[in-house]
Amino acid sequence: MADFSNDNFRLEGKVAIVTGAGGRGNSIGRAYAVALANAGAAVVVADLNGEGAQTVADEITAAGGKSLAVQVDITDTASVTAMADKAKAVFGGIDILVNNAALMVEIVDKPLIQTDRARFDKGMAVNVWGAINCAQVVAHFMAERGGGAIVNQVSAGAYPAQSFYGVTKIALHGVTTTLATELGRQGIRVNAIGPGMTKTDAGLALTPDDSPLVQYVEARTPIQGRDTPDALCGTLLLLVSEAGRWITGQVINIDGGWVMRG
Ligand SMILES: NC(=O)c1ccc[n+]([C@@H]2O[C@H](COP(=O)([O-])OP(=O)(O)OC[C@H]3O[C@@H](n4cnc5c(N)ncnc54)[C@H](O)[C@@H]3O)[C@@H](O)[C@H]2O)c1
């Protein structure tokens, strides 16, 4: 047994894919991609918005990291397979998958009671099937390397779910525990992060400083109701590195104590 070292958080030699990392300037996906690169991983910045993905990949490369931009639609298996093949061709394999891409602002403007089948299908296709699709394609590449780590992005808005968006995220919680069970024997750990209100461009558009929801959450949250994307990155590094090797099937809520489970 070796004593614990901070090096256990390092990711040199690892290859990570972060979906939804290029869409908006200030996003959680961008923060994750930069954090993984700073920890030593080669990072595939994947997004439906290929131009945005390129901007983030260029930023990482300019800072001395290894990165590659890929335009991908996570709902499309051929597109996800092409992304994974490219990651392997350029960096030699895949060890880490962060299922961060989702529809949020796009599906919160109507209550569930008014959500029609087309909107339901679209929201579930991206937020739930997209993560399953990426895991199905990438698990095989991880198994080739002896294992890996998958992190799904859920939300404080799922505990309890009080919107269609929350319904998609609590479904993704179920995907997390199920994949953790199914993939554990291949050395693949599957966990999730549940951020609270995070100050991204998308988050701020949804809940600006003066919104009643922000006031409400600030008033009932033990530490603070909102924080910036970098506040999530330490937990991400724990979940994908040797430091977190005994953790699987868990959701870690990072939201100042808004969601607590006994
Ligand atoms: N910002 C918050 O307050 C908050 C809180 C809890 C959870 N989250 C979750 O964190 C994640 C990122 O949130 P964000 O605030 O950075 O939002 P964001 O809108 O900036 O990021 C979502 C990204 O997903 C991409 N995307 C959408 N559909 C796609 C598809 N089919 N294929 C590939 N990419 C696709 C978008 O282009 C975008 O870049 C999301 O899963 C969101 O649900 C955000």
Ligand as a Chemical Component Dictionary entry (heavy atoms), coordinates in Angstrom:
data_LIG
# 
_chem_comp.id                   LIG 
_chem_comp.type                 NON-POLYMER 
_chem_comp.pdbx_formal_charge   0 
_chem_comp.three_letter_code    LIG 
# 
loop_
_chem_comp_atom.comp_id 
_chem_comp_atom.atom_id 
_chem_comp_atom.alt_atom_id 
_chem_comp_atom.type_symbol 
_chem_comp_atom.charge 
_chem_comp_atom.model_Cartn_x 
_chem_comp_atom.model_Cartn_y 
_chem_comp_atom.model_Cartn_z 
_chem_comp_atom.pdbx_ordinal 
LIG N1  N1  N 0  -25.323 26.764 -15.361 1  
LIG C1  C1  C 0  -25.983 26.210 -14.375 2  
LIG O1  O1  O 0  -26.503 26.888 -13.462 3  
LIG C2  C2  C 0  -26.131 24.712 -14.311 4  
LIG C3  C3  C 0  -26.592 24.142 -13.108 5  
LIG C4  C4  C 0  -26.725 22.749 -13.032 6  
LIG C5  C5  C 0  -26.371 21.955 -14.113 7  
LIG N2  N2  N 1  -25.942 22.543 -15.265 8  
LIG C6  C6  C 0  -25.574 21.649 -16.363 9  
LIG O2  O2  O 0  -24.235 21.891 -16.716 10 
LIG C7  C7  C 0  -24.018 21.656 -18.103 11 
LIG C8  C8  C 0  -23.407 22.858 -18.777 12 
LIG O3  O3  O 0  -24.168 24.002 -18.467 13 
LIG P1  P1  P 0  -23.738 25.468 -18.951 14 
LIG O4  O4  O 0  -24.376 26.427 -18.027 15 
LIG O5  O5  O -1 -22.269 25.510 -19.176 16 
LIG O6  O6  O 0  -24.581 25.532 -20.311 17 
LIG P2  P2  P 0  -24.211 25.688 -21.858 18 
LIG O7  O7  O 0  -25.517 25.862 -22.549 19 
LIG O8  O8  O 0  -23.151 26.724 -22.024 20 
LIG O9  O9  O 0  -23.589 24.271 -22.240 21 
LIG C9  C9  C 0  -24.316 23.267 -22.904 22 
LIG C10 C10 C 0  -23.547 22.891 -24.139 23 
LIG O10 O10 O 0  -24.116 21.713 -24.714 24 
LIG C11 C11 C 0  -23.998 21.843 -26.123 25 
LIG N3  N3  N 0  -24.947 20.947 -26.791 26 
LIG C12 C12 C 0  -26.297 21.031 -26.813 27 
LIG N4  N4  N 0  -26.823 20.040 -27.556 28 
LIG C13 C13 C 0  -25.778 19.304 -28.014 29 
LIG C14 C14 C 0  -25.671 18.146 -28.833 30 
LIG N5  N5  N 0  -26.752 17.544 -29.351 31 
LIG N6  N6  N 0  -24.437 17.655 -29.096 32 
LIG C15 C15 C 0  -23.326 18.258 -28.603 33 
LIG N7  N7  N 0  -23.365 19.360 -27.816 34 
LIG C16 C16 C 0  -24.576 19.875 -27.530 35 
LIG C17 C17 C 0  -24.296 23.308 -26.401 36 
LIG O11 O11 O 0  -23.801 23.711 -27.665 37 
LIG C18 C18 C 0  -23.576 23.963 -25.228 38 
LIG O12 O12 O 0  -22.243 24.289 -25.547 39 
LIG C19 C19 C 0  -25.387 21.232 -18.658 40 
LIG O13 O13 O 0  -25.486 19.819 -18.565 41 
LIG C20 C20 C 0  -26.353 21.862 -17.667 42 
LIG O14 O14 O 0  -27.583 21.191 -17.657 43 
LIG C21 C21 C 0  -25.804 23.897 -15.384 44 
# 
loop_
_chem_comp_bond.comp_id 
_chem_comp_bond.atom_id_1 
_chem_comp_bond.atom_id_2 
_chem_comp_bond.value_order 
_chem_comp_bond.pdbx_ordinal 
LIG N1  C1  SING 1  
LIG C1  O1  DOUB 2  
LIG C1  C2  SING 3  
LIG C2  C3  SING 4  
LIG C2  C21 DOUB 5  
LIG C3  C4  DOUB 6  
LIG C4  C5  SING 7  
LIG C5  N2  DOUB 8  
LIG N2  C6  SING 9  
LIG N2  C21 SING 10 
LIG C6  O2  SING 11 
LIG C6  C20 SING 12 
LIG O2  C7  SING 13 
LIG C7  C8  SING 14 
LIG C7  C19 SING 15 
LIG C8  O3  SING 16 
LIG O3  P1  SING 17 
LIG P1  O4  DOUB 18 
LIG P1  O5  SING 19 
LIG P1  O6  SING 20 
LIG O6  P2  SING 21 
LIG P2  O7  DOUB 22 
LIG P2  O8  SING 23 
LIG P2  O9  SING 24 
LIG O9  C9  SING 25 
LIG C9  C10 SING 26 
LIG C10 O10 SING 27 
LIG C10 C18 SING 28 
LIG O10 C11 SING 29 
LIG C11 N3  SING 30 
LIG C11 C17 SING 31 
LIG N3  C12 SING 32 
LIG N3  C16 SING 33 
LIG C12 N4  DOUB 34 
LIG N4  C13 SING 35 
LIG C13 C14 SING 36 
LIG C13 C16 DOUB 37 
LIG C14 N5  SING 38 
LIG C14 N6  DOUB 39 
LIG N6  C15 SING 40 
LIG C15 N7  DOUB 41 
LIG N7  C16 SING 42 
LIG C17 O11 SING 43 
LIG C17 C18 SING 44 
LIG C18 O12 SING 45 
LIG C19 O13 SING 46 
LIG C19 C20 SING 47 
LIG C20 O14 SING 48 
# 
